Amino acid sequence: MEKPSNLLLKVSRRLFTNLDEQEKFIDALMNPQPFSPSILWCKEKPENSPLAVETPTYWQPPFTERLYLGEKPGQHLLHQQGYFYCLDFSSVFAATTLLAIPAPVRLVFDMCAAPGGKSIFAWKALQPDLLISNEVIGKRLGMLISNLKRCQISPSAVVNRDSSIFAEMFPCSSNLVIVDAPCTGQSLLAKGEKAPGCFHPTAINKSANRQKRIIANSAKLVSPQGYLAYMTCTYSPEENEQVCEWFLERFPQFEAMEISNLAKYQSHLTTMPCYRMFPQDRLGAGAFTVLFKNTNDYENECKEVDLNTISSLYLYQNLKKRFVDC
């Protein structure tokens, strides 16, 4: 049997002091087992589900379902018709923090949106007046647009720009900014996929620096009393808790929100309210999530969103429901 690399061992020791937990974590990555698929209902779900459904967890949103192993929801006719979106249950966990955001929500901006799961979750959970999904990597735009089209997510638009451009154009404009940050993707190993070099310090530091730049730019879009959701699908503290600590030092107007339903998943690596799912929990491949609130009240530096300017950036739009300026 293949032995764990020294880099994996090092990360496991950083994550857990308990030897038994270290072994369970390593085993989950070295001997990956299939996880139950899950779906997010975009349209009203049938009274009798056409798929075999697991008992819901206590924190699980009612518009999501975790399915039995062996179910293949992506091959179902209802999937093709846009009734639901398929996603890893770890993504459901990460996005559950959004349920703590009070209505009404005018504008949601998803900064790193492809393939679209967090955007669709935010649209379903919050019913914003407008959802803008940004993806900076050109080759990922096709899948994002395809998923929003198939699931008939409206009103929505897709854009393709660096986070720094939006920070300049629309400061304080968004009630919610989602940063599902690009990361080393260590949780791919728990799914039996490859993530070469994901535990190497150089890759981790490079990823953490990129995450800091994106979250700093994204913070500038958040309106007074608005929210910023940060999440990853990786395990390294440098890409998770340490990014959040760096962020709060530089943006003290933000505070991390306690999410009572996820208290059991509180990260043991910090006192800050942030939450982790690990692959040995057997619910999903793993995720980190935190919800920040902008405690500022003043709006003197805010710019009203210029719809004509935004429209010139759209690569795709579905605006059947009119977005009305306040």
Contacts in CASP RR format, 6 or more apart in sequence:
PFRMAT RR
TARGET T0000
AUTHOR 0000-0000-0000
METHOD contacts of the structure
MODEL  1
MEKPSNLLLKVSRRLFTNLDEQEKFIDALMNPQPFSPSILWCKEKPENSP
LAVETPTYWQPPFTERLYLGEKPGQHLLHQQGYFYCLDFSSVFAATTLLA
IPAPVRLVFDMCAAPGGKSIFAWKALQPDLLISNEVIGKRLGMLISNLKR
CQISPSAVVNRDSSIFAEMFPCSSNLVIVDAPCTGQSLLAKGEKAPGCFH
PTAINKSANRQKRIIANSAKLVSPQGYLAYMTCTYSPEENEQVCEWFLER
FPQFEAMEISNLAKYQSHLTTMPCYRMFPQDRLGAGAFTVLFKNTNDYEN
ECKEVDLNTISSLYLYQNLKKRFVDC
1 30 0 8 1.000
2 30 0 8 1.000
4 12 0 8 1.000
4 26 0 8 1.000
4 29 0 8 1.000
4 30 0 8 1.000
5 199 0 8 1.000
7 197 0 8 1.000
7 199 0 8 1.000
7 200 0 8 1.000
7 201 0 8 1.000
8 26 0 8 1.000
8 29 0 8 1.000
8 199 0 8 1.000
9 26 0 8 1.000
10 199 0 8 1.000
11 186 0 8 1.000
11 199 0 8 1.000
11 235 0 8 1.000
11 236 0 8 1.000
12 22 0 8 1.000
12 25 0 8 1.000
12 26 0 8 1.000
13 22 0 8 1.000
14 236 0 8 1.000
14 237 0 8 1.000
15 21 0 8 1.000
15 22 0 8 1.000
15 25 0 8 1.000
15 235 0 8 1.000
15 237 0 8 1.000
15 269 0 8 1.000
16 22 0 8 1.000
16 25 0 8 1.000
21 280 0 8 1.000
24 280 0 8 1.000
25 278 0 8 1.000
25 279 0 8 1.000
25 280 0 8 1.000
27 280 0 8 1.000
28 190 0 8 1.000
28 278 0 8 1.000
28 279 0 8 1.000
28 280 0 8 1.000
29 186 0 8 1.000
29 189 0 8 1.000
29 190 0 8 1.000
29 279 0 8 1.000
32 189 0 8 1.000
32 190 0 8 1.000
32 191 0 8 1.000
32 192 0 8 1.000
32 279 0 8 1.000
33 282 0 8 1.000
34 69 0 8 1.000
34 70 0 8 1.000
35 88 0 8 1.000
35 89 0 8 1.000
35 190 0 8 1.000
35 191 0 8 1.000
35 282 0 8 1.000
35 283 0 8 1.000
35 284 0 8 1.000
35 285 0 8 1.000
36 54 0 8 1.000
36 66 0 8 1.000
36 67 0 8 1.000
36 68 0 8 1.000
36 69 0 8 1.000
36 71 0 8 1.000
36 89 0 8 1.000
36 283 0 8 1.000
37 66 0 8 1.000
37 67 0 8 1.000
37 70 0 8 1.000
37 71 0 8 1.000
37 72 0 8 1.000
37 73 0 8 1.000
37 86 0 8 1.000
38 64 0 8 1.000
38 65 0 8 1.000
38 66 0 8 1.000
38 67 0 8 1.000
38 86 0 8 1.000
38 87 0 8 1.000
38 88 0 8 1.000
38 89 0 8 1.000
38 92 0 8 1.000
39 51 0 8 1.000
39 64 0 8 1.000
39 65 0 8 1.000
39 67 0 8 1.000
39 73 0 8 1.000
39 84 0 8 1.000
39 85 0 8 1.000
39 86 0 8 1.000
39 87 0 8 1.000
40 63 0 8 1.000
40 64 0 8 1.000
40 84 0 8 1.000
40 85 0 8 1.000
40 87 0 8 1.000
40 92 0 8 1.000
40 117 0 8 1.000
40 120 0 8 1.000
40 121 0 8 1.000
40 124 0 8 1.000
41 63 0 8 1.000
41 64 0 8 1.000
41 65 0 8 1.000
41 83 0 8 1.000
41 84 0 8 1.000
41 124 0 8 1.000
42 82 0 8 1.000
42 83 0 8 1.000
42 84 0 8 1.000
42 85 0 8 1.000
42 120 0 8 1.000
42 124 0 8 1.000
42 151 0 8 1.000
42 152 0 8 1.000
42 153 0 8 1.000
43 82 0 8 1.000
43 83 0 8 1.000
43 84 0 8 1.000
43 152 0 8 1.000
45 63 0 8 1.000
45 65 0 8 1.000
45 83 0 8 1.000
45 84 0 8 1.000
49 65 0 8 1.000
50 76 0 8 1.000
50 78 0 8 1.000
51 65 0 8 1.000
51 67 0 8 1.000
51 68 0 8 1.000
51 71 0 8 1.000
51 73 0 8 1.000
51 76 0 8 1.000
52 67 0 8 1.000
52 68 0 8 1.000
52 71 0 8 1.000
53 65 0 8 1.000
53 66 0 8 1.000
53 67 0 8 1.000
53 68 0 8 1.000
54 65 0 8 1.000
54 66 0 8 1.000
54 67 0 8 1.000
54 68 0 8 1.000
56 62 0 8 1.000
56 65 0 8 1.000
56 66 0 8 1.000
57 66 0 8 1.000
57 283 0 8 1.000
58 261 0 8 1.000
59 93 0 8 1.000
59 96 0 8 1.000
59 261 0 8 1.000
59 262 0 8 1.000
60 66 0 8 1.000
60 92 0 8 1.000
60 96 0 8 1.000
61 92 0 8 1.000
61 96 0 8 1.000
61 99 0 8 1.000
61 125 0 8 1.000
63 124 0 8 1.000
63 125 0 8 1.000
64 92 0 8 1.000
66 89 0 8 1.000
66 92 0 8 1.000
66 283 0 8 1.000
67 73 0 8 1.000
73 79 0 8 1.000
73 84 0 8 1.000
73 86 0 8 1.000
74 86 0 8 1.000
78 84 0 8 1.000
79 86 0 8 1.000
80 150 0 8 1.000
82 150 0 8 1.000
82 151 0 8 1.000
82 152 0 8 1.000
84 151 0 8 1.000
85 116 0 8 1.000
85 117 0 8 1.000
85 120 0 8 1.000
85 147 0 8 1.000
85 151 0 8 1.000
87 117 0 8 1.000
88 191 0 8 1.000
88 233 0 8 1.000
88 284 0 8 1.000
88 285 0 8 1.000
89 283 0 8 1.000
89 284 0 8 1.000
90 187 0 8 1.000
90 233 0 8 1.000
90 277 0 8 1.000
90 283 0 8 1.000
90 284 0 8 1.000
90 285 0 8 1.000
90 286 0 8 1.000
90 287 0 8 1.000
91 117 0 8 1.000
91 118 0 8 1.000
91 121 0 8 1.000
91 233 0 8 1.000
91 287 0 8 1.000
92 121 0 8 1.000
93 262 0 8 1.000
93 265 0 8 1.000
93 275 0 8 1.000
93 277 0 8 1.000
93 283 0 8 1.000
93 284 0 8 1.000
93 286 0 8 1.000
93 287 0 8 1.000
93 289 0 8 1.000
94 118 0 8 1.000
94 180 0 8 1.000
94 231 0 8 1.000
94 233 0 8 1.000
94 277 0 8 1.000
94 287 0 8 1.000
94 288 0 8 1.000
94 289 0 8 1.000
95 117 0 8 1.000
95 118 0 8 1.000
95 121 0 8 1.000
95 122 0 8 1.000
95 125 0 8 1.000
95 229 0 8 1.000
95 231 0 8 1.000
95 289 0 8 1.000
96 259 0 8 1.000
96 261 0 8 1.000
96 262 0 8 1.000
96 289 0 8 1.000
97 229 0 8 1.000
97 231 0 8 1.000
97 257 0 8 1.000
97 259 0 8 1.000
97 262 0 8 1.000
97 275 0 8 1.000
97 289 0 8 1.000
97 290 0 8 1.000
97 291 0 8 1.000
98 121 0 8 1.000
98 122 0 8 1.000
98 125 0 8 1.000
98 126 0 8 1.000
98 176 0 8 1.000
98 178 0 8 1.000
98 229 0 8 1.000
98 291 0 8 1.000
99 125 0 8 1.000
99 261 0 8 1.000
100 257 0 8 1.000
100 259 0 8 1.000
100 291 0 8 1.000
101 126 0 8 1.000
101 175 0 8 1.000
101 176 0 8 1.000
101 227 0 8 1.000
101 291 0 8 1.000
103 126 0 8 1.000
103 127 0 8 1.000
104 129 0 8 1.000
105 126 0 8 1.000
105 127 0 8 1.000
105 128 0 8 1.000
105 129 0 8 1.000
105 175 0 8 1.000
105 176 0 8 1.000
106 128 0 8 1.000
106 129 0 8 1.000
106 130 0 8 1.000
106 175 0 8 1.000
106 326 0 8 1.000
107 128 0 8 1.000
107 129 0 8 1.000
107 130 0 8 1.000
107 132 0 8 1.000
107 173 0 8 1.000
107 174 0 8 1.000
107 175 0 8 1.000
107 176 0 8 1.000
107 305 0 8 1.000
107 323 0 8 1.000
108 119 0 8 1.000
108 122 0 8 1.000
108 123 0 8 1.000
108 126 0 8 1.000
108 128 0 8 1.000
108 130 0 8 1.000
108 131 0 8 1.000
108 132 0 8 1.000
108 174 0 8 1.000
108 175 0 8 1.000
108 176 0 8 1.000
108 177 0 8 1.000
108 178 0 8 1.000
109 132 0 8 1.000
109 134 0 8 1.000
109 166 0 8 1.000
109 173 0 8 1.000
109 174 0 8 1.000
109 176 0 8 1.000
109 177 0 8 1.000
109 178 0 8 1.000
109 218 0 8 1.000
109 221 0 8 1.000
110 116 0 8 1.000
110 118 0 8 1.000
110 119 0 8 1.000
110 122 0 8 1.000
110 131 0 8 1.000
110 132 0 8 1.000
110 133 0 8 1.000
110 134 0 8 1.000
110 177 0 8 1.000
110 178 0 8 1.000
110 180 0 8 1.000
111 134 0 8 1.000
111 163 0 8 1.000
111 166 0 8 1.000
111 177 0 8 1.000
111 178 0 8 1.000
111 179 0 8 1.000
111 180 0 8 1.000
111 214 0 8 1.000
111 217 0 8 1.000
111 218 0 8 1.000
112 134 0 8 1.000
112 135 0 8 1.000
112 136 0 8 1.000
112 178 0 8 1.000
112 179 0 8 1.000
112 180 0 8 1.000
112 181 0 8 1.000
112 182 0 8 1.000
112 214 0 8 1.000
113 119 0 8 1.000
113 133 0 8 1.000
113 134 0 8 1.000
113 135 0 8 1.000
113 144 0 8 1.000
113 158 0 8 1.000
113 178 0 8 1.000
113 180 0 8 1.000
114 135 0 8 1.000
114 137 0 8 1.000
114 140 0 8 1.000
114 141 0 8 1.000
114 142 0 8 1.000
114 143 0 8 1.000
114 144 0 8 1.000
115 140 0 8 1.000
115 143 0 8 1.000
115 144 0 8 1.000
115 147 0 8 1.000
116 133 0 8 1.000
116 143 0 8 1.000
116 144 0 8 1.000
116 147 0 8 1.000
116 148 0 8 1.000
117 147 0 8 1.000
118 178 0 8 1.000
118 180 0 8 1.000
118 229 0 8 1.000
118 231 0 8 1.000
119 131 0 8 1.000
119 133 0 8 1.000
119 144 0 8 1.000
119 148 0 8 1.000
119 153 0 8 1.000
119 156 0 8 1.000
119 178 0 8 1.000
120 147 0 8 1.000
120 148 0 8 1.000
120 151 0 8 1.000
120 153 0 8 1.000
122 128 0 8 1.000
122 131 0 8 1.000
122 176 0 8 1.000
122 178 0 8 1.000
123 131 0 8 1.000
123 153 0 8 1.000
123 156 0 8 1.000
126 176 0 8 1.000
128 175 0 8 1.000
128 176 0 8 1.000
129 155 0 8 1.000
129 321 0 8 1.000
129 323 0 8 1.000
129 324 0 8 1.000
130 155 0 8 1.000
130 156 0 8 1.000
130 157 0 8 1.000
130 319 0 8 1.000
130 323 0 8 1.000
131 153 0 8 1.000
131 155 0 8 1.000
131 156 0 8 1.000
131 157 0 8 1.000
132 156 0 8 1.000
132 157 0 8 1.000
132 158 0 8 1.000
132 159 0 8 1.000
132 310 0 8 1.000
133 144 0 8 1.000
133 148 0 8 1.000
133 156 0 8 1.000
133 157 0 8 1.000
133 158 0 8 1.000
133 159 0 8 1.000
134 158 0 8 1.000
134 159 0 8 1.000
134 160 0 8 1.000
134 161 0 8 1.000
134 163 0 8 1.000
134 166 0 8 1.000
135 141 0 8 1.000
135 144 0 8 1.000
135 158 0 8 1.000
135 160 0 8 1.000
136 160 0 8 1.000
136 161 0 8 1.000
136 162 0 8 1.000
136 163 0 8 1.000
138 160 0 8 1.000
141 158 0 8 1.000
141 160 0 8 1.000
141 315 0 8 1.000
144 158 0 8 1.000
145 158 0 8 1.000
145 315 0 8 1.000
145 316 0 8 1.000
148 156 0 8 1.000
148 158 0 8 1.000
148 316 0 8 1.000
148 318 0 8 1.000
149 316 0 8 1.000
149 318 0 8 1.000
152 318 0 8 1.000
153 318 0 8 1.000
154 318 0 8 1.000
154 319 0 8 1.000
154 320 0 8 1.000
154 321 0 8 1.000
155 318 0 8 1.000
155 319 0 8 1.000
155 320 0 8 1.000
155 321 0 8 1.000
155 322 0 8 1.000
155 323 0 8 1.000
156 317 0 8 1.000
156 318 0 8 1.000
156 319 0 8 1.000
157 310 0 8 1.000
157 314 0 8 1.000
157 316 0 8 1.000
157 317 0 8 1.000
157 318 0 8 1.000
157 319 0 8 1.000
158 314 0 8 1.000
158 315 0 8 1.000
158 316 0 8 1.000
158 317 0 8 1.000
159 310 0 8 1.000
159 313 0 8 1.000
159 314 0 8 1.000
159 315 0 8 1.000
160 313 0 8 1.000
160 315 0 8 1.000
161 313 0 8 1.000
162 217 0 8 1.000
163 213 0 8 1.000
163 214 0 8 1.000
163 217 0 8 1.000
163 218 0 8 1.000
164 213 0 8 1.000
164 217 0 8 1.000
166 217 0 8 1.000
166 221 0 8 1.000
167 217 0 8 1.000
167 218 0 8 1.000
167 220 0 8 1.000
167 221 0 8 1.000
169 303 0 8 1.000
169 309 0 8 1.000
170 221 0 8 1.000
170 303 0 8 1.000
170 305 0 8 1.000
171 220 0 8 1.000
171 221 0 8 1.000
171 301 0 8 1.000
171 302 0 8 1.000
171 303 0 8 1.000
172 220 0 8 1.000
172 221 0 8 1.000
172 222 0 8 1.000
172 223 0 8 1.000
172 224 0 8 1.000
172 299 0 8 1.000
172 301 0 8 1.000
172 302 0 8 1.000
172 303 0 8 1.000
173 221 0 8 1.000
173 223 0 8 1.000
173 302 0 8 1.000
173 303 0 8 1.000
173 304 0 8 1.000
173 305 0 8 1.000
174 221 0 8 1.000
174 222 0 8 1.000
174 223 0 8 1.000
174 226 0 8 1.000
175 223 0 8 1.000
175 226 0 8 1.000
175 227 0 8 1.000
176 222 0 8 1.000
176 226 0 8 1.000
176 227 0 8 1.000
176 228 0 8 1.000
176 229 0 8 1.000
177 218 0 8 1.000
177 219 0 8 1.000
177 221 0 8 1.000
177 222 0 8 1.000
177 227 0 8 1.000
177 228 0 8 1.000
177 229 0 8 1.000
178 229 0 8 1.000
178 231 0 8 1.000
179 211 0 8 1.000
179 214 0 8 1.000
179 215 0 8 1.000
179 218 0 8 1.000
179 228 0 8 1.000
179 229 0 8 1.000
179 230 0 8 1.000
179 231 0 8 1.000
180 231 0 8 1.000
180 232 0 8 1.000
181 210 0 8 1.000
181 211 0 8 1.000
181 214 0 8 1.000
181 215 0 8 1.000
181 230 0 8 1.000
181 231 0 8 1.000
181 232 0 8 1.000
181 239 0 8 1.000
181 243 0 8 1.000
182 207 0 8 1.000
182 210 0 8 1.000
182 211 0 8 1.000
182 214 0 8 1.000
183 207 0 8 1.000
183 211 0 8 1.000
183 232 0 8 1.000
183 233 0 8 1.000
183 234 0 8 1.000
183 239 0 8 1.000
184 195 0 8 1.000
184 197 0 8 1.000
184 198 0 8 1.000
184 199 0 8 1.000
184 203 0 8 1.000
184 204 0 8 1.000
184 207 0 8 1.000
184 234 0 8 1.000
184 236 0 8 1.000
184 239 0 8 1.000
185 195 0 8 1.000
185 198 0 8 1.000
185 232 0 8 1.000
185 233 0 8 1.000
185 234 0 8 1.000
186 195 0 8 1.000
186 198 0 8 1.000
186 199 0 8 1.000
186 233 0 8 1.000
186 234 0 8 1.000
186 235 0 8 1.000
186 236 0 8 1.000
187 233 0 8 1.000
187 234 0 8 1.000
187 235 0 8 1.000
187 279 0 8 1.000
187 285 0 8 1.000
187 286 0 8 1.000
187 287 0 8 1.000
188 194 0 8 1.000
188 195 0 8 1.000
188 198 0 8 1.000
188 233 0 8 1.000
188 285 0 8 1.000
189 195 0 8 1.000
189 198 0 8 1.000
190 279 0 8 1.000
190 284 0 8 1.000
190 285 0 8 1.000
190 286 0 8 1.000
191 285 0 8 1.000
197 203 0 8 1.000
198 234 0 8 1.000
199 236 0 8 1.000
204 236 0 8 1.000
204 238 0 8 1.000
204 239 0 8 1.000
205 238 0 8 1.000
207 234 0 8 1.000
207 239 0 8 1.000
208 236 0 8 1.000
208 238 0 8 1.000
208 239 0 8 1.000
208 242 0 8 1.000
208 243 0 8 1.000
211 232 0 8 1.000
211 239 0 8 1.000
211 243 0 8 1.000
212 243 0 8 1.000
212 246 0 8 1.000
212 247 0 8 1.000
215 228 0 8 1.000
215 230 0 8 1.000
215 243 0 8 1.000
215 247 0 8 1.000
216 247 0 8 1.000
216 250 0 8 1.000
216 251 0 8 1.000
218 228 0 8 1.000
219 228 0 8 1.000
219 247 0 8 1.000
219 251 0 8 1.000
219 254 0 8 1.000
219 292 0 8 1.000
219 294 0 8 1.000
222 228 0 8 1.000
222 254 0 8 1.000
222 294 0 8 1.000
223 294 0 8 1.000
223 299 0 8 1.000
223 302 0 8 1.000
224 294 0 8 1.000
224 296 0 8 1.000
224 297 0 8 1.000
224 298 0 8 1.000
224 299 0 8 1.000
224 302 0 8 1.000
225 293 0 8 1.000
225 294 0 8 1.000
225 295 0 8 1.000
225 296 0 8 1.000
225 297 0 8 1.000
226 293 0 8 1.000
226 294 0 8 1.000
227 257 0 8 1.000
227 291 0 8 1.000
227 292 0 8 1.000
227 293 0 8 1.000
227 294 0 8 1.000
228 254 0 8 1.000
228 291 0 8 1.000
228 292 0 8 1.000
228 293 0 8 1.000
228 294 0 8 1.000
229 289 0 8 1.000
229 290 0 8 1.000
229 291 0 8 1.000
229 292 0 8 1.000
230 243 0 8 1.000
230 244 0 8 1.000
230 247 0 8 1.000
230 289 0 8 1.000
230 290 0 8 1.000
230 291 0 8 1.000
230 292 0 8 1.000
231 287 0 8 1.000
231 288 0 8 1.000
231 289 0 8 1.000
231 290 0 8 1.000
232 239 0 8 1.000
232 240 0 8 1.000
232 287 0 8 1.000
232 288 0 8 1.000
233 285 0 8 1.000
233 286 0 8 1.000
233 287 0 8 1.000
233 288 0 8 1.000
234 240 0 8 1.000
234 288 0 8 1.000
235 278 0 8 1.000
235 286 0 8 1.000
235 288 0 8 1.000
237 269 0 8 1.000
239 288 0 8 1.000
240 267 0 8 1.000
240 274 0 8 1.000
240 276 0 8 1.000
240 288 0 8 1.000
241 267 0 8 1.000
241 269 0 8 1.000
241 270 0 8 1.000
241 272 0 8 1.000
241 274 0 8 1.000
241 288 0 8 1.000
244 256 0 8 1.000
244 270 0 8 1.000
244 272 0 8 1.000
244 274 0 8 1.000
244 290 0 8 1.000
245 270 0 8 1.000
245 272 0 8 1.000
247 254 0 8 1.000
247 292 0 8 1.000
248 254 0 8 1.000
248 255 0 8 1.000
248 256 0 8 1.000
248 272 0 8 1.000
248 292 0 8 1.000
253 294 0 8 1.000
253 295 0 8 1.000
253 296 0 8 1.000
254 292 0 8 1.000
254 293 0 8 1.000
254 294 0 8 1.000
254 295 0 8 1.000
255 292 0 8 1.000
255 293 0 8 1.000
255 295 0 8 1.000
256 272 0 8 1.000
256 273 0 8 1.000
256 274 0 8 1.000
256 290 0 8 1.000
256 291 0 8 1.000
256 292 0 8 1.000
257 273 0 8 1.000
257 291 0 8 1.000
257 292 0 8 1.000
257 293 0 8 1.000
258 273 0 8 1.000
259 273 0 8 1.000
259 275 0 8 1.000
259 291 0 8 1.000
262 275 0 8 1.000
262 289 0 8 1.000
265 275 0 8 1.000
265 276 0 8 1.000
265 277 0 8 1.000
266 273 0 8 1.000
266 274 0 8 1.000
266 275 0 8 1.000
267 274 0 8 1.000
267 275 0 8 1.000
267 276 0 8 1.000
267 288 0 8 1.000
272 290 0 8 1.000
273 290 0 8 1.000
274 288 0 8 1.000
274 289 0 8 1.000
274 290 0 8 1.000
275 288 0 8 1.000
275 289 0 8 1.000
275 290 0 8 1.000
276 286 0 8 1.000
276 287 0 8 1.000
276 288 0 8 1.000
276 289 0 8 1.000
277 283 0 8 1.000
277 284 0 8 1.000
277 286 0 8 1.000
277 287 0 8 1.000
278 286 0 8 1.000
279 285 0 8 1.000
279 286 0 8 1.000
304 325 0 8 1.000
305 325 0 8 1.000
307 323 0 8 1.000
307 325 0 8 1.000
311 317 0 8 1.000
END
